[in-house]
C-alpha cells in the first residue's frame, strides 16, 4: 500500500465546533483499501437548527500538481491553508467535491460530500510549516428546517487510480447511494443544436431565424434554442421586462415553432427562471414574495419558498409547452436564487419551505415531472455553475458557462463538466466567430467542444462558403464518432495545463485531440483519429510497440483529403504533417 493509500490514524480526523443542543457521532468505514466513508450524525432530544461543524484532518503533501473543483476553471493551483481555494457548493451552484491530482494524472486525494443539496464549504490547503495538507469540510450549512436528527457522509478517496475514474465514481456515488438519480436523456439532447443567442441576441427576426434553422438542419443540427428576446421588444440586454412571458417580439410563436418543426428541428425556449423585471406585471403581483430586488439587472428575484411562486412558474412553462408545442426549455439564472445573503425568515409568512435550495429542488423536480407528463422526451438545459448532482435529477443538458469566442475556456469548461456529469448531455458554450477569421482559426471553435455536444450560434447565411464547409465537416465528424467522443472512456491529460491532450476510446476506436504541442500516444486500436487543434502544421505521434502496416490519411478542416499512404509503424516517434485543425486517421490496411 502506497503512503497516499495508507489509512490515517483515527485521532487525525477531528470534528470541530459547538454542538449546541445536539450530540455528535462520527463513524469511519473502509469501502476498500484507500477509500473510506466518514459519517457524522447529529441527534437532539427536541427539534433544533443544526450547528455548522467542521470535519478536518492532515496528511503528507506528496506528488500533487493540480487542485480540481467544479469552480476552478483554468486556475488549478494549490492554496495555502490560510488562503483561498474554498469550494462553496449547494444544489444551485457547483458540486461538493475536491480532487488533488498528480503530474501524471493520478488521484492523490478526492473528497466529496453526500449532501449536494444544502450549503457545504470545503477546502484542502498547504501547511507551510510541515509540507502537509490540511482538509476541512464544513457540514450542516444553510437555512434548513429544524429537526432532531441530521446526517452527512464524507467520501475520502486516496486510491492510486486515474483522477477521471475517481471523479466518475463520485458522480456514480451521488446517483446511487446518495439517491440523486439523473433524469432520462433523450437522444436529441445529444445531437448538435443551433442557438440564437450570439447570432441574434435580443432583436430576433423570425424569417432570419428560420433561415438559420434551414441551413443548420442541412449541416447536421437537430434542434434550435431560441434565447432571450422573444418575450420583449426591449433590446437593452437587461431583464427589466422579464416575468410576464408573452411573445411580444414573436406574436404568433406557435406558427413559428411549427415552421421550425417542419424543417426537422426540435424547439427549445429560454426563460430566466427567478427574474421578474421591474417593468413587468408579475413584479407587482409578486412584489411581497421576493428574495430581493437586483438593481443591477433591474429585476426582482422570486422566493421559491412560497408555493404560489412555484405554481406560477410551473404553470407558465406548462402553458408554453401546450400552446406553442415546445420540446424543451433553457432555464437560466437558477443560481441567482441563492445569490447574496442567505434569507433567514424560514417557513413563515406564507412560505411552506424553510430553505431556499430545498424550495428550488421542489420547484424543479415538480416542473420536470409535469413537463415530462406532456412530452416524455422533454429537454431542460442548465449551465455552469448549476451543474451538480441535484441538478442532474431534473436537467438533462448541462452547458459550459458563457465564453464567447473563447475556445480555450470552452474546452476547459466542457471537460470540467464532462468529468462529473455522467450520462447527462454535456454541451459546449455556443460557438461564435468573425466571418473574416481564417477558416482554420474558426475551426478551433469546433475542435474545442468535440467531447461535448456542439451548439452553433453564428449567422450561417452570412458565413463564407469555406466556413460552412468546415462546419459541415466537423459536425459530420462529430456525429460519426459520437460513440467515442460522448460515450467513450475519457482521458484528459494535465488539468493543471488546461487539458492540452484529451482522448476518448470505445471498442476498436480512439479519438485524440491535441490542443497543444504534445506527443500523442498511438495504440493498437482498429481506428485511431487525431485532431490537430492547434495553429501548427505537424503532430508528433508515439508508438509504444510495433503496429505493423497502417493506412494513414490526412484531411484538412474542410474535409478535403490532403494525403494518404500505407506505412509501417514500429515503436518510436513519428512526425506527421497535418494542417491546422486537420485530422489524421490511422487504420488497418
Long-range contacts (C-beta under 8 A, 24 or more apart in sequence): 1-33, 1-34, 2-160, 3-60, 3-62, 4-34, 4-62, 4-63, 4-108, 4-109, 4-158, 4-160, 5-33, 5-34, 5-158, 5-159, 5-160, 7-36, 8-57, 8-59, 12-57, 12-58, 12-59, 13-38, 13-55, 13-56, 13-57, 14-55, 14-56, 14-57, 15-40, 15-53, 15-54, 15-55, 16-53, 16-54, 16-55, 16-56, 17-51, 17-52, 17-53, 17-54, 18-51, 19-51, 19-53, 20-48, 20-51, 21-45, 21-46, 21-48, 22-48, 22-50, 22-51, 22-150, 24-53, 26-55, 32-159, 33-159, 34-157, 34-158, 34-159, 34-160, 35-155, 35-156, 35-157, 35-158, 35-159, 36-155, 36-156, 37-153, 37-154, 37-155, 37-156, 38-153, 38-154, 38-156, 39-151, 39-152, 39-153, 39-154, 40-139, 40-151, 40-152, 40-153, 40-154, 41-149, 41-150, 41-151, 42-140, 42-149, 42-150, 42-151, 43-148, 43-149, 44-147, 44-148, 44-149, 45-148, 46-148, 47-146, 47-147, 47-148, 48-146, 48-147, 48-148, 49-144, 49-146, 50-140, 50-144, 50-147, 50-150, 51-140, 52-138, 52-139, 52-140, 52-141, 53-138, 53-139, 53-140, 54-136, 54-137, 54-138, 54-139, 55-136, 55-137, 55-139, 55-154, 56-134, 56-135, 56-136, 56-137, 57-134, 57-135, 58-127, 58-130, 58-132, 58-133, 58-134, 58-135, 59-109, 59-132, 59-133, 59-135, 60-131, 60-132, 60-133, 61-126, 61-127, 61-131, 61-132, 61-133, 62-108, 63-102, 63-103, 63-106, 63-108, 64-100, 64-101, 64-102, 64-108, 64-109, 64-133, 65-101, 65-102, 65-103, 65-496, 66-100, 66-101, 66-494, 66-495, 66-496, 67-98, 67-100, 67-101, 67-124, 68-98, 68-99, 68-100, 68-101, 68-163, 68-167, 68-419, 68-495, 69-94, 69-97, 69-98, 69-99, 70-94, 70-95, 70-97, 70-384, 70-385, 70-387, 70-388, 70-416, 70-420, 71-385, 73-409, 73-412, 73-413, 73-416, 74-408, 74-409, 74-412, 74-498, 76-101, 76-495, 76-496, 77-496, 78-125, 78-126, 79-123, 79-125, 79-126, 80-125, 80-126, 80-128, 81-125, 81-126, 81-127, 81-128, 81-134, 82-125, 83-125, 85-123, 85-124, 85-125, 86-121, 86-122, 86-123, 87-120, 87-121, 87-122, 87-123, 88-119, 88-120, 88-121, 89-113, 89-116, 89-119, 89-120, 89-121, 89-122, 89-388, 90-116, 90-117, 90-118, 90-119, 90-120, 90-142, 90-338, 90-357, 91-116, 91-117, 91-118, 91-357, 91-358, 91-360, 91-361, 91-386, 91-388, 91-390, 91-391, 92-334, 92-335, 92-337, 92-338, 92-357, 92-360, 92-386, 92-391, 93-335, 93-338, 93-385, 93-386, 93-388, 94-385, 94-387, 94-388, 95-387, 95-388, 95-389, 95-420, 96-120, 96-122, 96-388, 97-167, 97-170, 97-420, 98-122, 98-123, 98-124, 98-135, 99-163, 99-166, 99-167, 100-124, 100-133, 101-163, 101-495, 101-496, 102-163, 103-494, 103-496, 105-162, 105-163, 105-164, 105-491, 105-493, 105-494, 106-160, 106-161, 106-162, 106-163, 107-157, 107-158, 107-159, 107-160, 107-161, 107-162, 107-163, 107-165, 107-166, 108-158, 109-133, 109-135, 109-156, 109-157, 109-158, 110-155, 110-156, 110-157, 110-158, 110-163, 110-166, 110-167, 110-170, 111-135, 111-137, 111-154, 111-155, 111-156, 111-157, 112-154, 112-155, 112-157, 112-170, 112-173, 112-174, 113-137, 113-139, 113-152, 113-153, 113-154, 113-155, 114-152, 114-153, 114-154, 114-155, 114-173, 114-174, 114-177, 114-178, 115-139, 115-152, 115-178, 116-174, 116-178, 116-180, 116-388, 116-389, 116-390, 117-357, 117-358, 117-361, 117-390, 118-142, 118-144, 118-355, 118-357, 118-358, 119-342, 119-357, 142-342, 142-355, 142-357, 143-342, 143-343, 143-344, 143-346, 143-354, 143-355, 143-356, 144-354, 144-355, 144-358, 145-346, 145-347, 145-353, 145-354, 145-355, 145-358, 162-491, 163-495, 164-419, 164-490, 164-491, 164-492, 167-419, 167-420, 168-419, 168-420, 168-422, 170-420, 171-389, 171-420, 171-421, 171-422, 172-422, 174-389, 175-389, 175-392, 175-422, 178-389, 180-389, 180-390, 180-392, 180-393, 181-393, 182-392, 182-393, 182-396, 182-422, 182-423, 182-424, 183-368, 183-372, 183-380, 183-392, 183-393, 183-394, 183-395, 183-396, 184-377, 184-396, 185-396, 185-397, 185-423, 185-424, 185-425, 186-377, 186-378, 186-379, 186-396, 188-222, 188-223, 188-266, 188-327, 188-377, 188-379, 189-328, 189-379, 189-396, 189-397, 189-425, 189-453, 190-425, 190-453, 190-482, 190-486, 191-221, 191-222, 191-223, 191-453, 191-479, 192-219, 192-220, 192-221, 192-222, 192-453, 192-454, 192-455, 192-456, 192-475, 192-478, 192-479, 193-221, 193-222, 193-223, 193-224, 193-225, 193-268, 193-427, 193-453, 193-454, 193-455, 193-456, 194-221, 194-223, 194-224, 194-225, 194-265, 194-455, 194-456, 194-457, 194-460, 195-224, 195-225, 195-227, 195-430, 195-455, 195-456, 195-457, 196-224, 196-225, 196-226, 196-227, 196-229, 196-457, 197-225, 197-227, 197-228, 197-430, 197-457, 198-404, 198-430, 198-431, 198-432, 198-457, 198-458, 199-432, 199-457, 199-458, 199-459, 200-227, 200-229, 201-227, 201-228, 201-229, 201-235, 201-237, 202-228, 202-229, 202-232, 202-234, 202-235, 202-236, 202-237, 202-249, 203-229, 203-235, 204-229, 204-230, 204-249, 204-250, 206-250, 206-256, 208-459, 208-461, 209-256, 209-260, 210-256, 210-259, 210-260, 210-263, 211-461, 212-459, 212-460, 212-461, 213-260, 213-263, 213-265, 214-263, 215-460, 215-461, 215-468, 216-265, 216-456, 216-460, 217-263, 217-264, 217-265, 218-472, 219-456, 219-460, 219-468, 219-471, 219-472, 219-475, 220-472, 220-475, 220-476, 220-478, 220-479, 221-265, 221-456, 221-475, 222-264, 222-265, 222-266, 223-265, 223-266, 223-267, 223-268, 223-327, 223-328, 223-379, 224-260, 224-265, 224-266, 224-267, 224-268, 225-268, 225-269, 225-270, 225-328, 225-330, 225-381, 225-455, 226-267, 226-268, 226-269, 226-270, 227-270, 227-330, 228-270, 228-272, 228-332, 230-269, 230-270, 238-277, 238-297, 238-298, 238-299, 239-272, 239-275, 239-277, 239-297, 239-298, 239-299, 240-277, 240-278, 240-279, 240-280, 240-297, 240-298, 240-299, 241-277, 241-279, 241-280, 242-272, 242-275, 242-276, 242-277, 242-280, 242-299, 243-275, 243-276, 243-277, 243-280, 243-281, 243-282, 243-283, 243-299, 244-280, 244-281, 244-282, 245-271, 245-316, 245-320, 247-324, 253-324, 254-323, 254-324, 254-325, 257-324, 257-325, 257-326, 258-325, 261-325, 266-327, 266-328, 266-379, 267-324, 267-325, 267-326, 267-327, 267-328, 268-326, 268-327, 268-328, 268-329, 268-330, 268-379, 268-381, 269-320, 269-324, 269-326, 269-328, 269-329, 269-330, 270-329, 270-330, 270-332, 271-316, 271-317, 271-329, 271-330, 271-331, 271-332, 272-299, 272-332, 272-333, 273-313, 273-331, 273-332, 273-333, 273-334, 273-337, 274-301, 274-302, 274-304, 274-333, 274-334, 274-336, 274-337, 275-299, 275-300, 275-301, 275-302, 275-333, 275-336, 276-300, 276-302, 282-312, 286-312, 289-350, 291-337, 291-340, 291-343, 291-356, 292-340, 294-336, 294-339, 301-336, 301-337, 301-339, 302-337, 303-343, 303-351, 303-356, 303-359, 304-337, 304-353, 304-356, 304-359, 304-360, 304-362, 304-363, 305-343, 305-347, 305-351, 305-352, 305-353, 305-354, 305-355, 305-356, 305-359, 306-350, 306-351, 306-352, 307-352, 308-350, 310-359, 310-362, 310-363, 310-366, 313-363, 313-367, 314-363, 314-366, 314-367, 314-370, 317-367, 317-371, 318-370, 318-371, 318-374, 321-371, 321-374, 321-375, 321-378, 322-374, 327-375, 327-377, 327-378, 327-379, 328-378, 328-379, 328-380, 328-381, 328-397, 329-371, 329-378, 329-379, 329-380, 329-381, 330-380, 330-381, 331-364, 331-380, 331-381, 331-382, 331-395, 332-383, 334-360, 334-364, 334-382, 334-386, 334-391, 335-385, 335-386, 361-390, 364-391, 364-394, 364-395, 365-393, 365-394, 367-394, 368-393, 368-394, 368-395, 381-427, 383-429, 384-413, 384-416, 384-417, 387-417, 387-420, 387-421, 388-420, 389-420, 392-421, 392-422, 392-424, 395-424, 396-424, 396-425, 397-424, 397-425, 397-427, 397-453, 398-424, 398-425, 398-426, 398-427, 399-426, 399-427, 399-428, 399-429, 399-455, 400-426, 400-427, 400-428, 400-429, 400-449, 400-452, 401-429, 402-429, 403-429, 404-429, 404-430, 404-432, 405-432, 405-433, 405-434, 405-445, 407-444, 407-445, 407-447, 407-448, 408-448, 408-498, 410-445, 410-448, 410-449, 411-448, 411-449, 411-498, 411-499, 411-502, 411-515, 412-498, 412-499, 414-448, 414-449, 414-451, 414-452, 415-451, 415-490, 415-492, 415-495, 415-499, 415-502, 417-452, 418-451, 418-452, 418-490, 418-492, 419-490, 419-492, 425-453, 425-486, 426-451, 426-452, 426-453, 426-486, 427-452, 427-453, 427-454, 427-455, 428-452, 428-453, 428-454, 428-455, 429-455, 430-455, 430-456, 430-457, 431-455, 431-456, 431-457, 431-458, 432-457, 432-458, 433-458, 435-462, 435-463, 435-464, 435-467, 437-467, 439-464, 439-466, 439-467, 439-469, 439-470, 439-557, 439-558, 439-581, 440-535, 440-557, 440-579, 440-580, 440-581, 441-535, 441-580, 441-581, 442-467, 442-470, 443-470, 443-474, 443-557, 443-580, 443-581, 444-533, 444-535, 444-581, 446-470, 446-471, 446-474, 446-475, 446-478, 446-581, 447-474, 447-513, 447-515, 447-531, 447-533, 447-581, 448-515, 448-533, 450-474, 450-478, 450-485, 450-511, 450-513, 450-531, 451-485, 451-486, 451-490, 451-502, 451-504, 451-513, 452-486, 453-486, 454-478, 466-558, 469-558, 469-559, 470-557, 470-558, 470-581, 472-559, 473-555, 473-557, 473-558, 473-559, 474-557, 476-559, 477-583, 481-509, 481-511, 481-529, 483-509, 484-509, 484-510, 484-511, 485-511, 493-518, 514-539, 519-573, 522-547, 522-569, 522-574, 522-586, 526-587, 526-588, 527-585, 527-586, 527-587, 528-585, 528-586, 528-587, 529-583, 529-584, 529-585, 529-586, 530-578, 530-583, 530-584, 530-586, 531-581, 531-582, 531-583, 532-578, 532-579, 532-580, 532-581, 532-582, 532-583, 532-584, 533-581, 534-580, 535-580, 536-580, 537-577, 537-578, 537-579, 537-580, 538-575, 538-576, 538-577, 538-578, 539-575, 539-576, 539-578, 539-584, 540-573, 540-574, 540-575, 540-576, 541-573, 541-574, 541-575, 541-576, 541-584, 542-572, 542-573, 542-574, 543-569, 543-570, 543-571, 543-572, 543-574, 544-571, 545-571, 546-570, 546-571, 549-589, 550-586, 550-587, 550-588, 550-589, 551-585, 551-586, 551-587, 551-588, 551-589, 552-576, 552-584, 552-585, 552-586, 553-584, 553-585, 553-587, 554-578, 554-579, 554-582, 554-583, 554-584, 554-585, 555-582, 555-583, 555-585, 556-581, 556-582, 557-581, 557-582
